Amino acid sequence: MPLYMDFHKLESSDISMEELAKAHDEDLAIQERFGVFELKYWVNAEAKSLFCLVQGPSKEACNEVHRQSHGNAPCNIIEVSEDEFNLYFGIGKSFNDLAHTESGEIDTGYRTILLFSHDDLSGQNNHYLKEVNRLIEHHKGSRVIYPDDDVLVSFIFASNAILCAKAIHKLLISIPDNIEFNITLVSGKPVDETGDNMFEEAKKKVQYLCALGLKKTMYLDYETKKLSDKERMSSQINTADFNHVKNEDFVFSFQLFDILENRIDQPGFKSEEIDKMLGLSKSQTYRKIKSLAGVAPNQLIQEFRLRKSLKYLKQHSKTISETAYDLGFNSPTYFAKVFRKRFNITPTHFTRISKGS
């Protein structure tokens, strides 16, 4: 039978763990009527969030158990694969089905997601990925399947994620050869109010910020900092070397990313269109983009095109000319010129490197 995970928003901050355990027992008492098995639940009391792992014939059957036992139907329920669930949550522990970490603390279900975006422009540094994987394992991270060559990692403890990011950053800036990278940390819940995938909102945040952010830079969101500050090892961690990201920065990055994605193939696309689509003045757009990405708006458009070209060329499905025109460059010759200026390598050479030839 399929596996589902749901999200309940607890309306009252006064609900006790005893009351939640009682509600779970009420689910167990009637689950067989619907062919459902309530397996485990996670509680984040501060965020007033509850997550249940359920096996059943359908979403409707899982919902009906909650509705008829105590009336607290979930805000959202998604289907999950067992493999994906294990990558994010591991084995863990449970006491009367209440999830706990391996160290015995109540597991909130929240995870810190690290996205490490990277490109080796010299073709000489594949060995560094082995050390990155060792650092991830050392800091108790779990790699999650992710497209392209980027590395997505889930951490139970925000402190471990921060320490891992700092260790990866220290490793890479010590390498003299040409490596493009940035690292983003975001914490979030496994099931959002809307959406169909695990940690959908958190993964969207790290993806967009990595695409827009400065190279060789680490980004840290407010939620991860807050979680880390509550953990036992937090006093050992200095986050001054991260760019701290506020919630409103993510709202802006979502809008900006979507604009760039939808207009990047148009050669005449200029920053004035960004101003209009964001509903901001030229000076407001400039300040916001400069703060987030470290460059002026027109520079960001070219930088976004060039970074996407690395992905296109590595996929080997498009020629250099096709890549140039698909990303809004007026000619392959001009594309090759700005590519070499930016990355200190020609598109042809980079394509050969990425093919391993």
C-alpha positions in Angstrom: 0.0 0.0 0.0 1.1 3.6 -0.6 2.9 5.6 2.1 1.6 9.1 3.0 2.7 11.9 5.2 0.3 14.6 6.3 0.5 18.0 8.0 -1.8 19.3 10.7 -1.7 22.9 11.9 -2.4 22.9 15.6 -4.8 25.7 16.3 -4.1 26.0 20.1 -0.7 26.6 21.6 -2.0 25.0 24.8 -2.3 21.4 23.3 -0.2 19.1 25.4 1.8 16.1 24.3 -0.7 14.0 26.4 -3.6 15.3 24.3 -1.7 14.6 21.1 -1.0 11.0 22.3 -4.7 10.6 23.1 -5.7 11.7 19.6 -3.2 9.3 18.1 -4.7 6.5 20.2 -8.1 7.4 18.9 -6.8 7.1 15.3 -5.4 3.7 16.1 -8.7 2.5 17.5 -10.6 3.0 14.2 -7.8 2.7 11.6 -8.6 -0.9 10.6 -12.1 0.1 9.4 -10.4 2.1 6.6 -7.5 -0.3 5.9 -5.1 2.3 7.3 -2.0 2.0 9.5 -0.9 5.0 11.5 2.9 4.4 11.8 4.6 7.4 13.4 4.1 11.1 14.2 6.3 14.2 14.7 5.5 17.3 16.8 6.9 20.8 16.6 5.2 22.4 19.6 6.6 25.9 19.0 5.5 26.0 15.3 2.2 24.3 16.3 2.8 21.6 13.6 2.1 17.9 13.6 3.1 15.4 10.9 1.8 11.8 10.6 3.3 8.9 8.6 0.5 6.7 7.4 0.1 3.7 5.2 -3.3 3.3 3.5 -5.2 2.6 0.3 -5.7 6.3 -0.5 -5.4 9.9 0.7 -9.2 9.9 1.3 -9.0 6.9 3.6 -6.2 8.4 5.7 -8.1 11.7 6.0 -11.2 9.9 7.1 -9.5 8.2 10.0 -8.5 11.6 11.4 -11.8 13.1 10.7 -13.9 10.5 12.4 -11.6 9.8 15.4 -11.1 13.4 16.6 -12.1 15.7 13.7 -8.6 17.2 13.2 -8.2 16.5 9.5 -4.8 17.4 7.9 -4.2 20.6 6.1 -2.3 18.7 3.4 -1.3 15.1 2.7 1.2 13.8 0.1 2.3 10.5 -1.1 6.0 9.6 -0.3 8.3 6.9 -1.4 9.9 4.8 1.3 13.3 5.4 -0.2 12.8 9.2 -0.2 11.4 9.2 3.3 14.4 7.2 4.7 16.9 9.6 3.1 15.3 12.6 5.0 14.3 10.9 8.2 16.6 7.8 8.7 15.5 5.1 11.1 15.2 7.2 14.2 13.4 6.1 17.3 9.8 6.3 18.5 8.1 5.9 21.8 4.4 5.0 21.4 4.8 6.1 17.8 6.0 9.6 18.8 9.2 10.3 16.8 12.5 10.9 18.6 16.0 11.5 17.4 18.8 8.9 17.9 19.9 11.0 20.9 16.5 10.7 22.5 15.0 14.2 21.9 11.6 14.7 20.4 12.0 14.9 16.6 10.1 17.9 15.3 10.1 16.6 11.7 11.8 19.8 10.5 15.0 19.3 8.6 17.8 21.6 7.4 18.4 21.3 3.7 21.9 22.1 2.3 22.3 22.7 -1.4 25.8 22.7 -2.8 25.9 24.0 -6.3 29.2 23.6 -8.1 31.1 23.5 -11.4 34.7 22.4 -12.0 36.0 24.6 -14.8 39.4 23.1 -14.8 38.6 19.4 -15.1 41.2 18.6 -12.5 39.3 18.6 -9.3 36.8 15.7 -9.3 38.6 14.4 -6.2 37.3 17.2 -4.1 33.8 15.7 -4.3 35.0 12.6 -2.4 36.2 14.9 0.4 32.8 16.8 0.3 31.0 13.5 0.7 33.3 12.6 3.6 32.5 15.9 5.3 28.7 15.3 4.8 29.0 11.9 6.4 31.1 13.3 9.2 28.5 15.9 10.0 25.7 13.3 9.9 24.1 14.5 6.7 22.1 12.4 4.3 22.4 13.0 0.6 19.1 13.2 -1.3 18.7 12.4 -4.9 18.9 15.6 -6.9 19.2 16.5 -10.7 22.4 17.7 -12.4 25.6 17.5 -10.4 24.4 19.6 -7.5 24.5 18.1 -4.0 21.4 18.2 -1.8 21.7 17.1 1.8 19.3 16.7 4.7 20.3 17.2 8.4 18.3 16.5 11.5 20.2 19.2 13.4 20.8 22.7 12.0 24.1 23.0 13.9 25.5 20.0 11.9 24.4 21.6 8.7 26.1 24.9 9.5 29.3 23.2 10.5 29.2 21.0 7.3 28.7 24.1 5.1 31.6 25.9 6.8 33.9 22.8 6.3 33.0 22.5 2.6 33.5 26.2 2.1 36.9 26.0 3.7 37.9 23.1 1.6 36.9 24.7 -1.7 38.4 28.1 -1.2 41.7 26.4 -0.6 41.7 24.9 -4.1 43.6 27.2 -6.5 42.0 26.0 -9.7 38.8 27.4 -11.2 35.7 26.1 -9.3 32.4 27.8 -9.2 30.2 27.1 -6.2 27.9 28.4 -3.6 26.2 26.8 -0.6 22.7 27.5 0.8 21.1 26.4 4.0 17.3 26.5 4.6 15.2 24.7 7.2 11.6 23.7 6.7 8.8 21.2 7.4 8.4 17.9 5.5 4.9 18.7 4.3 3.8 22.3 3.5 0.3 23.7 3.5 0.2 23.1 -0.3 2.3 21.1 -2.6 2.9 17.5 -3.5 6.5 16.8 -2.6 8.5 16.4 0.6 10.2 19.6 1.8 8.9 21.3 -1.4 9.1 24.9 0.0 12.6 24.4 1.5 14.0 22.9 -1.7 12.5 25.7 -3.8 14.2 28.2 -1.5 17.7 26.7 -1.8 17.4 26.2 -5.5 16.4 29.7 -6.3 18.9 31.3 -3.9 21.8 29.2 -5.3 20.8 30.2 -8.8 20.8 33.9 -7.9 23.4 34.1 -5.2 27.0 35.2 -5.3 29.7 32.7 -6.2 31.8 31.1 -3.4 29.3 32.4 -0.9 27.3 30.7 1.9 23.7 31.6 2.6 21.8 30.9 5.8 18.1 31.5 6.4 16.6 32.8 9.7 14.9 29.5 10.5 18.2 27.6 10.4 19.9 30.2 12.6 17.0 30.0 15.1 17.0 26.2 15.2 20.8 26.1 15.7 20.7 28.6 18.5 18.5 26.2 20.5 20.8 23.2 20.0 23.4 22.2 22.5 26.4 22.9 20.3 25.2 26.3 19.1 27.7 28.2 21.3 30.5 26.7 19.3 29.3 28.1 16.0 30.0 31.5 14.5 27.8 32.3 11.5 29.3 35.7 10.6 30.8 34.2 7.4 27.2 33.5 6.1 24.9 35.9 4.2 21.8 35.8 6.4 18.6 35.7 4.5 15.2 37.1 5.7 11.8 35.7 4.8 11.1 38.7 2.6 14.3 38.1 0.7 12.9 34.7 -0.4 9.7 36.3 -1.6 11.7 38.6 -3.7 14.0 35.8 -5.0 11.0 33.7 -6.1 9.6 36.7 -8.1 13.0 37.5 -9.6 13.8 33.9 -10.5 10.5 33.4 -12.3 11.0 36.6 -14.3 14.4 35.5 -15.4 13.3 32.0 -16.2 10.5 33.3 -18.4 12.4 36.0 -20.2 16.0 34.7 -20.4 15.6 33.4 -24.0 14.7 36.8 -25.3 17.7 38.8 -26.6 16.0 42.1 -25.9 15.4 41.4 -22.3 16.6 44.3 -20.2 16.5 45.3 -16.5 13.6 47.8 -17.3 11.3 44.8 -17.7 12.3 43.5 -14.3 11.4 46.9 -12.8 7.9 46.8 -14.3 7.2 43.1 -13.5 8.3 43.6 -9.9 6.3 46.8 -9.6 9.3 48.6 -8.3 11.2 51.8 -9.2 14.6 51.4 -11.0 16.4 52.4 -7.8 14.4 49.9 -5.6 15.1 47.1 -8.0 18.8 48.0 -8.2 19.2 48.0 -4.4 17.3 44.7 -3.9 19.2 42.8 -6.6 22.5 44.3 -5.6 21.9 43.1 -2.0 20.8 39.6 -3.0 23.1 38.8 -6.0 26.0 41.3 -5.6 25.6 42.7 -9.1 23.5 45.3 -11.0 20.3 44.1 -12.7 21.7 44.0 -16.3 24.8 42.1 -15.0 22.5 39.6 -13.2 20.7 38.9 -16.5 24.0 38.0 -18.2 25.3 36.1 -15.1 22.0 34.1 -15.0 22.4 33.2 -18.7 26.0 32.2 -18.3 25.4 30.0 -15.2 22.5 28.3 -17.1 24.8 27.7 -20.0 27.1 25.6 -17.8 24.1 23.3 -17.1 23.1 23.2 -20.8 26.6 22.4 -22.0 27.1 19.7 -19.3 23.9 18.0 -20.4 25.4 17.5 -23.9 22.0 17.6 -25.5 22.6 21.0 -27.1 25.3 22.5 -29.3 27.1 25.6 -28.4 25.1 27.6 -31.0 21.8 26.2 -29.7 22.8 27.0 -26.1 23.7 30.6 -27.1 20.4 31.2 -28.9 18.2 29.4 -26.3 19.7 31.7 -23.6 19.1 35.0 -25.5 22.6 35.7 -26.8 22.6 37.5 -30.2 25.2 35.2 -31.7 27.4 32.2 -30.7 30.5 34.3 -31.2 29.4 36.9 -28.7 28.3 34.1 -26.3 31.8 32.5 -26.6 33.4 35.8 -25.9 31.5 36.6 -22.7 31.7 33.0 -21.6 35.5 33.0 -21.8 35.7 36.4 -20.1 33.6 35.2 -17.2 34.9 31.6 -16.7 38.4 31.9 -18.2 37.7 28.9 -20.5 36.0 28.6 -23.9 32.6 26.8 -24.2 34.2 24.2 -26.5 36.9 23.4 -23.9 34.3 23.3 -21.1 32.2 20.9 -23.1 35.2 18.6 -23.6 36.0 18.7 -19.8 32.5 17.9 -18.8 32.5 14.9 -21.2 35.7 13.7 -19.6 37.7 13.9 -22.8 
